[in-house]
Amino acid sequence: MRPLLGILGGMGPLATADFLTKLVQETPANHDQEHIPYLAYCVPQIPDRPAAILHNGESPLPYMLKGITTLRQGGATAIAIACNTAHHWFDDLERLGELPIIHIADAACAELARLNITTGAVGLLSTDGTVAAGFFQQRLSARGLKCVISTPEAQTTLVKPAIDAVKAGQLAHAHTLAIAAVQQLASAGAQAIILACTETPLAIEFADHSLHAHCIDATRALARACVAWHQKHS
Amino acid sequence: MRPLLGILGGMGPLATADFLTKLVQETPANHDQEHIPYLAYCVPQIPDRPAAILHNGESPLPYMLKGITTLRQGGATAIAIACNTAHHWFDDLERLGELPIIHIADAACAELARLNITTGAVGLLSTDGTVAAGFFQQRLSARGLKCVISTPEAQTTLVKPAIDAVKAGQLAHAHTLAIAAVQQLASAGAQAIILACTETPLAIEFADHSLHAHCIDATRALARACVAWHQKHS
């Protein structure tokens, strides 16, 4: 069976387009025909993921499963999810969706390994939901890395407003907030900061900044993992 | 039935991501849930469109129909095609695909009307295939507008290499070539130039240039037409 990447997007829509752009950028190709074939399901009418994890809000799981089912019926042979927080439901999505899923946190950790970051502390710029889900902390711990998270105050006054600003298309405002959050993580000892919410790379990359060099873009890492998956299955 | 936009992409892949980004940018939304739900089929393993039109190459029609069928079976209620040249097959695609298609040239002409361009000459930056297909010229003529196309030499030395450079990810090189092609169309009397190949906005927008103000981005125009379609059907 020819590989067809199924992309579960819409969480949020600009982050999905950013992932698709990075998927193209990371693919070694000189012609259209060398690029990765994909089917993308981008239906943003889905319950908020952090609210479901933290406040017992409506579960997005049935909505995500509908997306994966649509992708599988359309011929997808593996899934990438352009949302970090959604990976809280990874096990259920893979089991009930009946397709392998390329895990974004595994992809980000592969980037850490590639950069020879094997000791010390790594920062996590993510939603409250991803922090509470714990799958990044578990992976970092398994690699002997400490995990630095934002203070509750920074989550409330910087991280969440930055993510919401991206979702509202206000990238300049998002940039200011996200850079401040990254600075706080760096001050707390993080030698590298994983941009572990798919809105955050859009905020950080909106303008040049010296802190870029310390950021690891989980979205781009997922794109690279998808390219590796495609090369393996072609 | 809730509207779900089906996007036929892959021609080429970066142009598809550009269209999806512009679709988000053009949607008035403050939250994820207000964005347009879509399903995108991006399978670039498809015969070259200009070669099929001009040199009797293999037809891309069955490949595009497979894409539209996949989108329809996935729940799509209308189609947008992120490739100008593919609209050569518009009638067959709409009839055999059994879904309405939002025509990119109609969208671009709506932009001309919005900008009050109702007389004079309009340039066409497009593939040889789109020029030969004639659907832009017909629409401009029906509006009383002259159509200026690139010289055969410019098509060979500027336009096609610019498009190929975008497909190979070489945007700086593509920019230089595409700006030269736009300059030639402006010198030939075009007061506005339609970027009528989905690779060309990526080339033009790569860097600032005074000619931007004279360019009409057919990709963004299609995104706006999709937003209008969604508002009408929601």
Interface residues (C-beta under 8 A of the other chain):
Chain A: L4 G10 M11 G12 P13 L14 T16 A17 D18 L20 T21 L23 V24 Q25 T27 A29 N30 H31 D32 Q33 E34 H35 I36 P37 Y38 L39 A40 Y41 C42 V43 P44 Q45 I46 T70 Q73 G74 G75 K167 A168 G169
Chain B: L4 G10 M11 G12 P13 L14 T16 A17 D18 L20 T21 L23 V24 Q25 T27 A29 N30 H31 D32 Q33 E34 H35 I36 P37 Y38 L39 A40 Y41 C42 V43 P44 Q45 I46 T70 Q73 G74 G75 K167 A168 G169
